[in-house]
């Protein structure tokens, strides 16, 4: 496997980020190298230590380097709210505050190592403190988005048997309405300026908490976090990660894909309830000693994002394809992104047209990454690699990625199959542990020697992977297999289309046909829909195989999306098939 990178990841002054015991075993992997040209990178397979805790083995080591003056003066966390309020914490201050919060959880909430804690907070500095504090106290963190309903929270409390929940005023009443149905719930903590009956007040507990705390000695294999993944059918699943899977495994994200060093200021716009926030707002940048930049904006606003990128010294930026689509619709000529050097995208495939528009207007490429809540980076276009628009790049150093058939056999290059990760004879340590409480679902992800991602793809002759669609998104029409992404990419190249989602729709002759839901770009709303439908159909026939064109088109004001910005095609497909 060859993955090509620029010098930046290695030439920067080296500062060890792991405990000396772990580092001494893997010095060849972390040591600086001065490459004069692109070099092959070996697979990322360090020997995992028996004990590991991200707070003590990574963050506290950066604190030591900070005190010794061997790290830049960059903050560890730089938070702002757009109203002139800012917080800048170095690793030492982050450690001080997180130790107080760890004591708050252990003593104030009477929690013990292994207990589960649900944290539903917006982009407040406290969200990062609770993340680190749970690591220090050996608690299992369960993040959730602030868009959860009372029913959603009830499901999470009952299935996880969490003993504590932490949130703000916005969700407190919803939680009060269902908390009596959750016998495991022992404490509720509110992060607010106002106290609330039946809730522990965060501010009071924080002021009273001791700043001396000894980090719990956790095994690498101990549970660290649980993320609920929505999937396309059924109730959300509890995806469990160990201390090493994210705490060490996300090195491949920070060092290789994000290309971060301590002097970088990195902004990831993910919602705090999405695993991508753990990837890129906690573990990956802090493994590299970089600054995590945060804007508290409650919802994505393209003008705010562009103004922020122009004003602050942000060097690396990560956002979902939906966000980039919104950004390129703006007039970017009025914004000077003078500090921005590296842009990445993840969450779903990004359209080549959007990549081209961003490049034309900013001079910057977008490097795509592909992964799941269950994994770290699976594939990526790494800095220095040739970008093939529409491809999600090559296999990550962490995994042996293959395209396999229904019998678990590796498919020839150029043939479509299931995207899979080899787990036998050795299961990668940076893969999720299990779907908690659901051994049947956990077992269903295996096929022979491989873990199934649930996605379909193709590997080309150069080793690049191409996303076709979710296994249950693929459309079978008149014997043809059609992936929705290719049609969506074709549609978005048309100036009338702002966004699109493609799903199967029932048809009495062909069984199912391609249907496109289209959000029109400004200025096209008043055009005749029949004429515009024909125009879009003919356009798709010109830019892709004619049999793939959408035989049905419906114009909508917006598309249903998850909190992370992914289009919920399953919701659209379900409505189509319920009409039968």
RODO-2510 file (C-alpha; in nm, 4 decimals, decimal comma):
residues 580
     n   res          X          Y          Z
     1     x     0,0000     0,0000     0,0000
     2     x     0,1411     0,3371    -0,0993
     3     x     0,0265     0,6640     0,0492
     4     x     0,2058     0,9785    -0,0485
     5     x     0,2394     1,2816     0,1767
     6     x     0,4212     1,6094     0,1753
     7     x     0,7103     1,6833     0,4078
     8     x     0,5053     1,8849     0,6549
     9     x     0,3891     1,5925     0,8671
    10     x     0,7466     1,4951     0,9451
    11     x     0,9708     1,7975     0,9167
    12     x     0,8101     1,9838     1,2036
    13     x     1,0020     1,9836     1,5306
    14     x     0,9231     1,6613     1,7073
    15     x     0,7490     1,6436     2,0413
    16     x     0,6502     1,3008     2,1767
    17     x     0,2791     1,2708     2,2349
    18     x     0,2658     0,9376     2,4133
    19     x     0,3929     0,8144     2,7442
    20     x     0,7686     0,7555     2,7356
    21     x     0,7068     0,3835     2,7778
    22     x     0,4853     0,3688     2,4684
    23     x     0,6988     0,6140     2,2741
    24     x     1,0205     0,4229     2,3294
    25     x     0,8668     0,1203     2,1575
    26     x     0,7555     0,3172     1,8537
    27     x     1,0203     0,5838     1,8065
    28     x     1,0714     0,4869     1,4439
    29     x     0,7049     0,5712     1,3713
    30     x     0,6983     0,9083     1,5444
    31     x     1,0563     1,0208     1,4805
    32     x     1,1075     1,3120     1,2398
    33     x     1,2201     1,2385     0,8885
    34     x     1,3387     1,4911     0,6353
    35     x     1,2005     1,3681     0,3046
    36     x     1,3182     1,5353    -0,0120
    37     x     1,0430     1,3640    -0,2078
    38     x     0,7264     1,1720    -0,1453
    39     x     0,7898     0,8442     0,0304
    40     x     0,5958     0,5289     0,0979
    41     x     0,4395     0,5094     0,4435
    42     x     0,4176     0,1764     0,6159
    43     x     0,0900     0,0549     0,7679
    44     x     0,0065     0,2039     1,1066
    45     x     0,0282    -0,0966     1,3398
    46     x     0,1889     0,0017     1,6701
    47     x     0,1940    -0,2427     1,9603
    48     x    -0,0817    -0,1237     2,1909
    49     x     0,0243    -0,0885     2,5566
    50     x    -0,1730    -0,2723     2,8245
    51     x    -0,2712     0,0556     2,9908
    52     x    -0,3540     0,3769     2,8126
    53     x    -0,5466     0,6941     2,8915
    54     x    -0,5589     0,9838     2,6494
    55     x    -0,5724     1,2435     2,9285
    56     x    -0,2585     1,1300     3,1101
    57     x    -0,0616     0,9822     2,8194
    58     x    -0,1293     1,2508     2,5602
    59     x    -0,2724     1,5709     2,7067
    60     x    -0,0590     1,5760     3,0206
    61     x     0,2524     1,5109     2,8104
    62     x     0,1708     1,8188     2,6033
    63     x     0,1330     2,0106     2,9293
    64     x     0,4850     1,9063     3,0266
    65     x     0,6173     2,0201     2,6883
    66     x     0,4284     2,3463     2,7237
    67     x     0,5837     2,4127     3,0640
    68     x     0,9276     2,3265     2,9294
    69     x     0,8822     2,5724     2,6432
    70     x     0,9185     2,2995     2,3797
    71     x     0,5755     2,3660     2,2288
    72     x     0,4549     2,6790     2,0488
    73     x     0,2403     2,9321     2,2351
    74     x    -0,0647     2,8142     2,0423
    75     x    -0,3700     2,7551     2,2657
    76     x    -0,4938     2,4001     2,3040
    77     x    -0,8544     2,5243     2,2853
    78     x    -0,9626     2,8521     2,1304
    79     x    -1,3345     2,9167     2,1727
    80     x    -1,5359     3,2165     2,0584
    81     x    -1,9037     3,2989     2,0203
    82     x    -1,9096     3,5740     1,7575
    83     x    -2,0108     3,8372     2,0132
    84     x    -1,6607     3,9269     2,1211
    85     x    -1,6326     3,6572     2,3881
    86     x    -1,3279     3,4321     2,3649
    87     x    -1,1570     3,1665     2,5746
    88     x    -0,8012     3,0522     2,5138
    89     x    -0,6698     2,7616     2,7189
    90     x    -0,3269     2,6088     2,6897
    91     x    -0,2828     2,2399     2,7731
    92     x    -0,1950     2,3352     3,1311
    93     x    -0,5199     2,5292     3,1774
    94     x    -0,7170     2,2550     3,0051
    95     x    -0,5669     2,0091     3,2530
    96     x    -0,6455     2,2323     3,5528
    97     x    -1,0123     2,2790     3,4573
    98     x    -1,0671     1,9180     3,3499
    99     x    -0,9281     1,7863     3,6796
   100     x    -1,1836     1,9968     3,8661
   101     x    -1,4613     1,8576     3,6449
   102     x    -1,3330     1,5022     3,6988
   103     x    -1,3670     1,5575     4,0746
   104     x    -1,7080     1,7133     4,0158
   105     x    -1,8227     1,3938     3,8447
   106     x    -1,6627     1,1517     4,0905
   107     x    -1,7492     1,3328     4,4125
   108     x    -2,0357     1,5679     4,3299
   109     x    -2,2236     1,3122     4,1186
   110     x    -2,0988     1,0025     4,3040
   111     x    -1,9837     0,8294     3,9847
   112     x    -1,7339     0,5426     3,9702
   113     x    -1,5039     0,4236     3,6887
   114     x    -1,7047     0,2395     3,4256
   115     x    -2,0256     0,4345     3,4870
   116     x    -2,1894     0,5832     3,1800
   117     x    -2,2538     0,9562     3,1406
   118     x    -2,4683     1,1190     2,8721
   119     x    -2,3490     1,4665     2,7726
   120     x    -2,5801     1,6776     2,5552
   121     x    -2,4234     2,0199     2,5169
   122     x    -2,3841     2,2661     2,2298
   123     x    -2,0427     2,4073     2,1404
   124     x    -1,9614     2,5342     2,4882
   125     x    -1,6138     2,5088     2,6450
   126     x    -1,7705     2,2784     2,9058
   127     x    -1,8300     2,0153     2,6362
   128     x    -1,4535     1,9766     2,5959
   129     x    -1,4023     1,9751     2,9737
   130     x    -1,6524     1,6933     3,0204
   131     x    -1,4862     1,4964     2,7401
   132     x    -1,1474     1,5153     2,9120
   133     x    -1,2898     1,4794     3,2626
   134     x    -1,4635     1,1522     3,1732
   135     x    -1,1295     1,0206     3,0493
   136     x    -0,9596     1,1211     3,3748
   137     x    -1,2327     0,9663     3,5884
   138     x    -1,2582     0,6458     3,3827
   139     x    -1,6214     0,7170     3,2924
   140     x    -1,7828     0,6092     2,9663
   141     x    -1,8890     0,9191     2,7754
   142     x    -2,2061     0,9113     2,5617
   143     x    -2,2359     1,2331     2,3586
   144     x    -2,5665     1,3447     2,2110
   145     x    -2,6814     1,6243     1,9840
   146     x    -2,8920     1,9078     2,1210
   147     x    -3,1508     1,8261     1,8528
   148     x    -3,2576     1,5107     2,0367
   149     x    -3,6220     1,4895     2,1416
   150     x    -3,7519     1,3614     2,4767
   151     x    -3,8260     1,0269     2,3080
   152     x    -3,4694     1,0071     2,1736
   153     x    -3,3222     1,0814     2,5146
   154     x    -3,5486     0,8282     2,6835
   155     x    -3,4262     0,5587     2,4462
   156     x    -3,0631     0,6494     2,5190
   157     x    -3,1078     0,6606     2,8943
   158     x    -3,2898     0,3284     2,9066
   159     x    -3,0643     0,1347     2,6686
   160     x    -2,7359     0,2725     2,8030
   161     x    -2,8402     0,2638     3,1697
   162     x    -2,6488     0,5891     3,2136
   163     x    -2,6215     0,7084     3,5726
   164     x    -2,5771     1,0760     3,4923
   165     x    -2,6943     1,3204     3,2281
   166     x    -2,5504     1,6669     3,1605
   167     x    -2,7239     1,9346     2,9531
   168     x    -2,8451     2,2959     2,9381
   169     x    -3,1784     2,4719     2,9982
   170     x    -3,3012     2,3908     2,6491
   171     x    -3,3432     2,0177     2,7171
   172     x    -3,3899     2,0116     3,0936
   173     x    -3,7713     2,0115     3,0792
   174     x    -3,7740     1,7268     2,8250
   175     x    -3,5465     1,5218     3,0482
   176     x    -3,7612     1,5928     3,3546
   177     x    -4,0641     1,4627     3,1620
   178     x    -3,9079     1,1192     3,1096
   179     x    -3,6527     1,0763     3,3904
   180     x    -3,8934     0,8805     3,6139
   181     x    -3,8881     0,6058     3,3490
   182     x    -3,5108     0,5714     3,3854
   183     x    -3,4294     0,3853     3,7078
   184     x    -3,0536     0,3891     3,6433
   185     x    -3,0390     0,7704     3,6298
   186     x    -2,8992     0,8977     3,9623
   187     x    -2,7926     1,2547     3,8881
   188     x    -2,8706     1,5380     3,6493
   189     x    -2,6265     1,8252     3,5980
   190     x    -2,7301     2,1526     3,4375
   191     x    -2,4856     2,3913     3,2718
   192     x    -2,6716     2,7190     3,3074
   193     x    -2,6690     3,0614     3,4692
   194     x    -2,9777     2,9584     3,6631
   195     x    -3,0330     2,6792     3,9113
   196     x    -3,3121     2,4278     3,8560
   197     x    -3,4999     2,2122     4,1029
   198     x    -3,3932     1,8492     4,0961
   199     x    -3,0690     1,9302     3,9148
   200     x    -2,7109     1,9687     4,0329
   201     x    -2,5737     2,3105     3,9452
   202     x    -2,2562     2,2814     3,7383
   203     x    -2,1179     2,6217     3,8337
   204     x    -2,1526     2,5582     4,2061
   205     x    -1,9997     2,2127     4,1794
   206     x    -1,7127     2,3441     3,9688
   207     x    -1,6271     2,6210     4,2143
   208     x    -1,6218     2,3750     4,5034
   209     x    -1,4247     2,1029     4,3220
   210     x    -1,0602     2,0338     4,4031
   211     x    -0,8109     2,0865     4,1226
   212     x    -0,5984     1,7907     4,2357
   213     x    -0,6947     1,4656     4,0675
   214     x    -0,5150     1,1409     3,9895
   215     x    -0,6097     1,0041     3,6503
   216     x    -0,7703     0,6609     3,6632
   217     x    -0,5415     0,3895     3,5275
   218     x    -0,7446     0,2506     3,2388
   219     x    -0,6644    -0,0505     3,0264
   220     x    -0,6345     0,0133     2,6541
   221     x    -0,9261    -0,2221     2,5985
   222     x    -1,1567    -0,0644     2,8583
   223     x    -1,4699     0,1060     2,7195
   224     x    -1,4121     0,4786     2,6696
   225     x    -1,7077     0,6131     2,4732
   226     x    -2,0370     0,5074     2,3183
   227     x    -2,1856     0,6801     2,0158
   228     x    -2,5400     0,6165     1,9014
   229     x    -2,5436     0,5632     1,5252
   230     x    -2,8732     0,6157     1,3477
   231     x    -2,8235     0,3785     1,0559
   232     x    -3,0895     0,3532     0,7845
   233     x    -3,3357     0,1284     0,9666
   234     x    -3,4266     0,0443     1,3249
   235     x    -3,3330     0,2179     1,6472
   236     x    -2,9904     0,3785     1,6882
   237     x    -2,7129     0,1367     1,7827
   238     x    -2,4653     0,1837     2,0687
   239     x    -2,1203     0,1876     1,9071
   240     x    -1,8550     0,1285     2,1737
   241     x    -1,4924     0,2363     2,1468
   242     x    -1,2062     0,1492     2,3777
   243     x    -0,9436     0,3891     2,5125
   244     x    -0,6966     0,2895     2,2416
   245     x    -0,9299     0,2749     1,9396
   246     x    -0,9910     0,6486     1,9274
   247     x    -0,7214     0,7682     2,1706
   248     x    -0,4391     0,6127     1,9681
   249     x    -0,6099     0,5155     1,6430
   250     x    -0,6976     0,8710     1,5462
   251     x    -0,3274     0,9407     1,5058
   252     x    -0,3802     0,8416     1,1415
   253     x    -0,6343     1,1205     1,1070
   254     x    -0,4331     1,3930     1,2755
   255     x    -0,0897     1,3148     1,1364
   256     x    -0,1718     1,1958     0,7860
   257     x    -0,5087     1,3211     0,6640
   258     x    -0,5363     1,6480     0,8586
   259     x    -0,1591     1,6988     0,8290
   260     x    -0,1432     1,8825     1,1639
   261     x     0,1534     2,0080     1,3658
   262     x     0,1558     2,2038     1,6966
   263     x     0,1545     2,5454     1,5278
   264     x    -0,1689     2,4700     1,3374
   265     x    -0,5075     2,6164     1,4293
   266     x    -0,7698     2,3644     1,3210
   267     x    -1,1433     2,4274     1,2876
   268     x    -1,3889     2,1413     1,2539
   269     x    -1,7548     2,2442     1,2254
   270     x    -1,9108     1,9135     1,3342
   271     x    -2,2014     1,8992     1,5747
   272     x    -2,0948     1,7891     1,9229
   273     x    -2,3266     1,4894     1,9054
   274     x    -2,1528     1,3381     1,6032
   275     x    -1,8508     1,1067     1,6261
   276     x    -1,6730     1,3328     1,3777
   277     x    -1,6462     1,5815     1,6637
   278     x    -1,4476     1,3239     1,8618
   279     x    -1,2349     1,2592     1,5537
   280     x    -1,1513     1,6182     1,4709
   281     x    -1,2387     1,8349     1,7696
   282     x    -1,0735     1,6255     2,0408
   283     x    -0,8438     1,3345     1,9619
   284     x    -0,6794     1,3880     1,6214
   285     x    -0,5697     1,7519     1,6707
   286     x    -0,4630     1,7088     2,0337
   287     x    -0,2599     1,3985     1,9526
   288     x    -0,0634     1,6341     1,7266
   289     x    -0,0524     1,9125     1,9865
   290     x    -0,2516     2,1465     1,7616
   291     x    -0,5022     2,4129     1,8557
   292     x    -0,8710     2,3180     1,8409
   293     x    -1,0671     2,6216     1,7214
   294     x    -1,4380     2,6464     1,8033
   295     x    -1,7114     2,8865     1,6960
   296     x    -2,0251     2,8408     1,9023
   297     x    -2,2636     2,9198     1,6143
   298     x    -2,5861     2,7261     1,6782
   299     x    -2,6313     2,6423     1,3099
   300     x    -2,4100     2,6496     1,0047
   301     x    -2,4073     2,9949     0,8489
   302     x    -2,1847     3,0317     0,5390
   303     x    -2,1228     3,4046     0,5845
   304     x    -2,0201     3,3539     0,9472
   305     x    -1,7884     3,0708     0,8461
   306     x    -1,6204     3,2716     0,5724
   307     x    -1,5837     3,5769     0,7940
   308     x    -1,4290     3,3621     1,0671
   309     x    -1,1855     3,1994     0,8250
   310     x    -1,0857     3,5486     0,7083
   311     x    -1,0446     3,6966     1,0574
   312     x    -0,8752     3,4252     1,2620
   313     x    -0,5424     3,2458     1,1926
   314     x    -0,7105     2,9168     1,1024
   315     x    -0,4710     2,7007     0,9008
   316     x    -0,6796     2,3843     0,8541
   317     x    -1,0537     2,3479     0,8054
   318     x    -1,2902     2,0507     0,8035
   319     x    -1,6575     2,0505     0,7162
   320     x    -1,9222     1,8322     0,5559
   321     x    -1,9898     1,8371     0,1794
   322     x    -2,3237     2,0066     0,2461
   323     x    -2,1362     2,2938     0,4099
   324     x    -1,8962     2,3317     0,1179
   325     x    -2,1931     2,3358    -0,1194
   326     x    -2,3342     2,6275     0,0801
   327     x    -1,9989     2,8062     0,0861
   328     x    -1,9396     2,7964    -0,2902
   329     x    -2,2801     2,9571    -0,3483
   330     x    -2,1438     3,2702    -0,1781
   331     x    -1,9403     3,5403    -0,3467
   332     x    -1,5995     3,4443    -0,2102
   333     x    -1,4155     3,7347    -0,3714
   334     x    -1,4767     3,9517    -0,0648
   335     x    -1,3069     3,7079     0,1737
   336     x    -0,9322     3,6697     0,2139
   337     x    -0,8487     3,3261     0,3539
   338     x    -0,4824     3,4201     0,3929
   339     x    -0,3959     3,1710     0,6706
   340     x    -0,5902     2,8716     0,5412
   341     x    -0,3630     2,6012     0,3976
   342     x    -0,5494     2,2718     0,4147
   343     x    -0,9178     2,1828     0,3629
   344     x    -1,0760     1,8441     0,4212
   345     x    -1,4251     1,7030     0,3925
   346     x    -1,6009     1,3985     0,5381
   347     x    -1,9447     1,2647     0,6209
   348     x    -2,0537     1,1730     0,2691
   349     x    -1,8959     1,1947    -0,0770
   350     x    -1,8264     1,5462    -0,1999
   351     x    -1,9266     1,6356    -0,5523
   352     x    -1,6398     1,7042    -0,7964
   353     x    -1,8202     2,0192    -0,9093
   354     x    -1,8063     2,1608    -0,5554
   355     x    -1,4367     2,0763    -0,5273
   356     x    -1,3700     2,2550    -0,8549
   357     x    -1,5680     2,5650    -0,7539
   358     x    -1,3884     2,5849    -0,4175
   359     x    -1,0512     2,5489    -0,5910
   360     x    -1,1346     2,8182    -0,8447
   361     x    -1,2483     3,0665    -0,5814
   362     x    -0,9963     3,0002    -0,3032
   363     x    -0,7012     2,8313    -0,4710
   364     x    -0,7330     2,5447    -0,2217
   365     x    -0,7993     2,1776    -0,2804
   366     x    -1,0431     1,9771    -0,0719
   367     x    -0,9025     1,6464     0,0523
   368     x    -1,1732     1,3893     0,1047
   369     x    -1,1791     1,1412     0,3911
   370     x    -1,3987     0,8392     0,4464
   371     x    -1,4733     0,6668     0,7731
   372     x    -1,7481     0,5708     1,0127
   373     x    -1,8436     0,6026     1,3770
   374     x    -1,7189     0,2434     1,4049
   375     x    -1,3729     0,3237     1,2681
   376     x    -1,1031     0,5825     1,2343
   377     x    -1,0161     0,7017     0,8828
   378     x    -1,0753     0,4177     0,6341
   379     x    -0,9682     0,5949     0,3153
   380     x    -0,8413     0,9409     0,2393
   381     x    -0,6827     1,1681    -0,0128
   382     x    -0,3684     1,2653     0,1754
   383     x    -0,1689     1,5847     0,1350
   384     x     0,0619     1,5404    -0,1608
   385     x    -0,1422     1,2691    -0,3290
   386     x    -0,2967     1,3238    -0,6682
   387     x    -0,6610     1,4193    -0,6213
   388     x    -0,9071     1,2227    -0,8298
   389     x    -1,2329     1,4188    -0,8008
   390     x    -1,5127     1,1873    -0,6912
   391     x    -1,2737     0,9390    -0,5313
   392     x    -1,2334     0,9049    -0,1557
   393     x    -0,8619     0,8344    -0,1941
   394     x    -0,6519     0,5396    -0,0885
   395     x    -0,6641     0,3081     0,2111
   396     x    -0,5645     0,4562     0,5452
   397     x    -0,2409     0,3249     0,7011
   398     x    -0,4591     0,1862     0,9818
   399     x    -0,6481    -0,0661     0,7702
   400     x    -0,6235    -0,3245     0,4950
   401     x    -0,9214    -0,2116     0,2861
   402     x    -1,0615    -0,4325     0,0101
   403     x    -1,3645    -0,4612    -0,2164
   404     x    -1,5232    -0,8023    -0,1597
   405     x    -1,8097    -1,0078    -0,3010
   406     x    -2,0984    -1,1780    -0,1218
   407     x    -1,8729    -1,4730    -0,0327
   408     x    -1,5951    -1,2629     0,1204
   409     x    -1,3626    -1,2920    -0,1797
   410     x    -1,1601    -0,9919    -0,2971
   411     x    -1,2972    -0,8442    -0,6187
   412     x    -1,0784    -0,7503    -0,9165
   413     x    -0,9979    -0,3835    -0,9608
   414     x    -1,2742    -0,1995    -1,1411
   415     x    -1,5477    -0,4324    -1,0125
   416     x    -1,8136    -0,3136    -0,7704
   417     x    -1,8510    -0,4827    -0,4330
   418     x    -1,8735    -0,4243    -0,0596
   419     x    -1,6157    -0,1990     0,1049
   420     x    -1,4550    -0,4064     0,3791
   421     x    -1,1693    -0,4021     0,6302
   422     x    -0,9608    -0,7115     0,7015
   423     x    -1,0035    -0,8236     1,0638
   424     x    -0,8453    -1,1691     1,0501
   425     x    -0,6042    -1,2961     1,1653
   426     x    -0,5588    -0,9694     1,3587
   427     x    -0,8437    -0,7301     1,4319
   428     x    -0,7282    -0,3664     1,4010
   429     x    -0,7199    -0,2014     1,7439
   430     x    -0,8741     0,1181     1,6017
   431     x    -1,1986    -0,0551     1,5106
   432     x    -1,5008    -0,0320     1,7415
   433     x    -1,5363    -0,2931     2,0128
   434     x    -1,9005    -0,3898     1,9726
   435     x    -2,2574    -0,2728     1,9353
   436     x    -2,3251    -0,2705     2,3061
   437     x    -2,6000    -0,5103     2,4071
   438     x    -2,6480    -0,6389     2,0526
   439     x    -2,4140    -0,9334     1,9792
   440     x    -2,6254    -1,0345     1,6788
   441     x    -2,5808    -0,6964     1,5128
   442     x    -2,2099    -0,6987     1,5989
   443     x    -2,1698    -1,0415     1,4390
   444     x    -2,3604    -0,9303     1,1279
   445     x    -2,0784    -0,6916     1,0351
   446     x    -1,8451    -0,9847     0,9629
   447     x    -1,8002    -1,1757     0,6402
   448     x    -1,5152    -1,4209     0,6323
   449     x    -1,1957    -1,2342     0,7190
   450     x    -1,3556    -0,8926     0,6824
   451     x    -1,5598    -0,6261     0,8603
   452     x    -1,8338    -0,4885     0,6368
   453     x    -1,8751    -0,1126     0,6294
   454     x    -2,2209    -0,1383     0,4747
   455     x    -2,1065     0,0670     0,1755
   456     x    -2,0552    -0,0317    -0,1861
   457     x    -1,7524     0,0791    -0,3821
   458     x    -1,4927     0,0178    -0,6524
   459     x    -1,1122     0,0214    -0,6396
   460     x    -0,9391     0,1425    -0,9540
   461     x    -0,6078     0,0373    -1,1024
   462     x    -0,4194     0,3042    -0,9031
   463     x    -0,5558     0,1864    -0,5685
   464     x    -0,8095     0,4696    -0,5317
   465     x    -1,1499     0,3842    -0,3870
   466     x    -1,4767     0,5136    -0,5310
   467     x    -1,8000     0,5273    -0,3343
   468     x    -2,1075     0,3832    -0,5052
   469     x    -2,3615     0,4074    -0,2230
   470     x    -2,4895     0,2471     0,0907
   471     x    -2,5627    -0,1196     0,0362
   472     x    -2,9332    -0,0462     0,0757
   473     x    -2,9170     0,2734    -0,1367
   474     x    -2,8178     0,0993    -0,4599
   475     x    -3,0972     0,1179    -0,7186
   476     x    -3,1761    -0,1852    -0,9359
   477     x    -3,3577    -0,0729    -1,2491
   478     x    -3,4155    -0,2978    -1,5527
   479     x    -3,1196    -0,5092    -1,4470
   480     x    -2,8856    -0,2135    -1,3997
   481     x    -2,7229    -0,1344    -1,0651
   482     x    -2,7236     0,2414    -1,0147
   483     x    -2,5520     0,4253    -0,7309
   484     x    -2,7240     0,7508    -0,6281
   485     x    -2,4078     0,9543    -0,5825
   486     x    -2,3138     0,9591    -0,9505
   487     x    -2,6546     1,0993    -1,0477
   488     x    -2,6423     1,3536    -0,7644
   489     x    -2,2983     1,4655    -0,8813
   490     x    -2,4283     1,5079    -1,2353
   491     x    -2,7305     1,7061    -1,1220
   492     x    -2,5372     1,9460    -0,9036
   493     x    -2,3255     2,0493    -1,2029
   494     x    -2,6375     2,2055    -1,3516
   495     x    -2,6729     2,5719    -1,2475
   496     x    -3,0375     2,5226    -1,1495
   497     x    -2,9545     2,2669    -0,8798
   498     x    -2,8444     2,3689    -0,5309
   499     x    -2,8821     2,0213    -0,3784
   500     x    -3,0187     1,6858    -0,4786
   501     x    -3,0926     1,3438    -0,3366
   502     x    -3,1477     1,0352    -0,5492
   503     x    -3,3415     0,7258    -0,4379
   504     x    -3,5290     0,4357    -0,5888
   505     x    -3,8971     0,4740    -0,6715
   506     x    -4,1416     0,1929    -0,7584
   507     x    -4,2238     0,1390    -1,1254
   508     x    -4,4665    -0,1204    -1,2701
   509     x    -4,2421    -0,1963    -1,5692
   510     x    -3,8851    -0,1658    -1,4428
   511     x    -3,9468    -0,2633    -1,0804
   512     x    -3,7812     0,0553    -0,9624
   513     x    -3,6482     0,3675    -1,1265
   514     x    -3,4270     0,6590    -1,0320
   515     x    -3,6029     0,9514    -0,8678
   516     x    -3,4315     1,2818    -0,7919
   517     x    -3,5415     1,5256    -0,5236
   518     x    -3,4036     1,8662    -0,6211
   519     x    -3,3567     2,1884    -0,4262
   520     x    -3,3376     2,4704    -0,6788
   521     x    -3,0682     2,7363    -0,6776
   522     x    -3,1766     3,0997    -0,6273
   523     x    -3,3368     3,2443    -0,9381
   524     x    -3,4772     2,9169    -1,0738
   525     x    -3,7784     2,8799    -0,8455
   526     x    -4,0251     3,0363    -1,0926
   527     x    -3,9265     2,8350    -1,3974
   528     x    -4,1774     2,5938    -1,5456
   529     x    -4,1254     2,2632    -1,3578
   530     x    -4,2087     2,0445    -1,6571
   531     x    -3,9573     2,2224    -1,8798
   532     x    -3,6933     2,2218    -1,6071
   533     x    -3,7473     1,8507    -1,5389
   534     x    -3,6843     1,7681    -1,9047
   535     x    -3,3790     1,9909    -1,9092
   536     x    -3,2295     1,8180    -1,6031
   537     x    -3,3021     1,4722    -1,7416
   538     x    -3,1323     1,5523    -2,0695
   539     x    -2,8383     1,7043    -1,8863
   540     x    -2,7817     1,3891    -1,6803
   541     x    -2,7957     1,1789    -1,9970
   542     x    -2,5133     1,3894    -2,1377
   543     x    -2,2778     1,3680    -1,8378
   544     x    -2,3301     1,0060    -1,7338
   545     x    -2,4633     0,6805    -1,8771
   546     x    -2,8080     0,7547    -2,0261
   547     x    -2,9784     0,4675    -1,8437
   548     x    -2,8989     0,6389    -1,5113
   549     x    -3,1020     0,9525    -1,5712
   550     x    -3,3807     1,0278    -1,3188
   551     x    -3,7099     0,9225    -1,4715
   552     x    -3,8854     1,1060    -1,1905
   553     x    -3,7973     1,4519    -1,0571
   554     x    -3,9556     1,6294    -0,7625
   555     x    -3,8678     1,9853    -0,6638
   556     x    -3,8527     2,0434    -0,2883
   557     x    -3,7599     2,3343    -0,0611
   558     x    -3,5181     2,1288     0,1486
   559     x    -3,3852     1,7750     0,1956
   560     x    -3,4107     1,5741     0,5175
   561     x    -3,0693     1,5495     0,6856
   562     x    -2,9050     1,4068     0,9915
   563     x    -2,7506     1,6432     1,2481
   564     x    -2,4152     1,5879     1,0803
   565     x    -2,5468     1,7114     0,7461
   566     x    -2,5879     1,3743     0,5735
   567     x    -2,8901     1,3446     0,3471
   568     x    -3,1413     1,0936     0,4826
   569     x    -3,2080     0,9084     0,1582
   570     x    -3,3762     0,6267     0,3514
   571     x    -3,6496     0,8689     0,4603
   572     x    -3,7144     0,9787     0,1036
   573     x    -3,7046     0,6215    -0,0241
   574     x    -3,9475     0,5049     0,2441
   575     x    -4,2014     0,7693     0,1427
   576     x    -4,1726     0,6626    -0,2196
   577     x    -4,2344     0,2965    -0,1500
   578     x    -4,5185     0,3636     0,0928
   579     x    -4,7140     0,4990    -0,2043
   580     x    -4,7371     0,1485    -0,3543
***
